[in-house]
């Protein structure tokens, strides 16, 4: 089992994990591999970055499908980092400058999805390279009801179709007094934008092509 909401204190070292379903009968034959740890050395490259603005980003990972409490921040020094983690699939999160996005991820020299990496088939050691671009797209949205703008509406942009692996692409915020919001740092792809209009509580959505 994966534990969440662990109380403050010194955590136990997780030696292994496995997921399984319990339905209406006993479970037998479960084999839990311990010390199934993968060592990863990685670096973060900045593409076409203005001189003097290449500070180390905040780098975090979380197992796909895990709750936010499983988010783990990885120290980055001179855009290099190291991981010692269980063999699993991990979402990537970066505290990026405004307008930037993760352009590509390479695991052991092979292209991975730009939102996550899969360590389930890595033996014991591997390499991870992330490329950040400052040229993310911008989206301007105006929320309106009839001819009237709707200030304070919650607008959310998410990948379409949405999957747990694309959760890190979700962005959003509240509209201003004119019912407008600008979302920046959007990676190439297909998206859907949602607007929650209060007090009506209606969910309005519209697909956005790449």
Secondary structure, 3 states (H helix, E strand, C coil): CCCCCCCCCCCCCCCCCCCCCCCCCCCCCCCCCCCCEEEEEEEEEEECCCCCCCCCCEEEEEECCCCHHHCEEECCECCEEEEEEECCEEEEEEECCCCCEEEEEEECCEEECCCEEECCCCCCEEEEEEEEECCCEEEEEECEECCEECCCCEEEEEECCCCHHHHHHCEEEECCCCCEEEEEEECCCCEEEEEEECCCCEEEEEEECC
